[in-house]
Amino acid sequence: MTDADAAPEIEFRSDVTVELVRSSASDSDVLFAARVSTQGEQTLESAQAGQEATARDRGLINYLMRDRHGSPFEHNSMTFYVQAPIFVFREFMRHRVASYNEESGRYRELRPVFYVPAPERNLVQVGKPGAYEFLPGSPEQHAVVDTATRDAAEFAFSAYQRMLASGVAREVARIVLPLNIYSSMYVTMNARSLMNFLSLRTKVEGTHFPSFPQREIEMCAEKMEALWTELMPLTHAAFNANGRVAP
């Protein structure tokens, strides 16, 4: 076997990647959408000029959030690029409030990048569904998780490579790959949809409706929220001030 024929080296990661690809999203988008109900065409000039929201506009945004007048929060768009394990994407796509395009294992050979939980990842579930928490595992439990995850990934990817080398189609060979292999996708949504996603996929003290997300999708949600906060700080502040409930 030549160097060119050698199987690619397996990589293990304990993180996720989220990048903001493009956006048309600002607090002022909320304002002109809300004010058209009372001002009609008078809002056109400010909407087309892209005037920035000011501190004086905080009250209107908070009112809309508090009283759940949600549609003004839909007139914006954010596209994120996400790299994460496939099991995270399966949870993502339960949210039918976004547009998704994911890389395809039918059309390209998948890269050997696999997720392995970091040492600080809680491992032990205490309680019953709907009323439980996760606690740190013992060093022995972390060792078992780390070793078993790496062994399974290496075995599966070796089988995948053998099938490809024998001429088996990529869409068939991929069936042996585990859910912790990384994939990538584009996700596009508006602020109202993002708030719905964040309310369900983050665990934050003070929220009106506590959620218990799996840590790995919460890692994605936290990065998305940080990027959104920079775009729409007044909207984000109102979201937090009103219990992190999507309007």
C-alpha positions, 0 to 999 in steps of 0.5 A: 500500500502506498502513502496515497492509498493509506487510510486517513488518520482518525481525529477525535474532537470534544467540541462543536463549530458554529459560524455565522455565514451571513445575516440580515438581522437587527433590532431595527427590523423588529421596530419597523415590522411592529410599527407598520400596524399603526404607521403604515407607509410612514415606516418605509423610510426608516426600514429602507434606510436601515436605521439602528435601534436606540435605547429609546426603542427598548420599551417597544421591543420588551412590550412585544416580547412580554405580551408575545406579539411574535410576528415582528421578530420574524422579519430577519434572517441568520444562516449558521454553519454548524459542525457537530456529531450526527446525533446532534443533527438529529435533534436539531432537525426536530425543530421544524422552524429552520431550513437545513442543508447537510453534507451527504454521505451518499456523495462524498467519502465521510471524514474520520472525525468523531466526537468523544466526550470531554472529561468535564462532560457529566455522565450520570443521570439521576432522577426520572424523565422530566425531573432529572439532572446529570452529575459528573462521573467517576474517573473510571466511568470517564475512562470507560466512555473514552476508551469504548468510544475511540475503539468503536469509532476506529473499528467502524471506520476501518469497516467503512474503508474496507467496503469503499476499497472493495468498490461498495457504494458510499451510500451503502458503506456508510451504514456501519458508521456510528452517530458520533461521526461529525457532519456539517450543515447550514441552518437558516432561521429568523430570531423568533425561531431561534428564540424557540430553539434556545428556549428548548436547547439551553438550560438557564437559571430563571427561565419560565419553562425549564428545559433539560437539553442534551449537553452536545446540542446545548453547546451548539445553541450557546454558540448560536446565541452568542452570535445572535446577541451581537446582532440583536442586543435589545431583542436578546435582552428582552428575551432574557428579561421575560423568562426566555420564552419565544414570543 
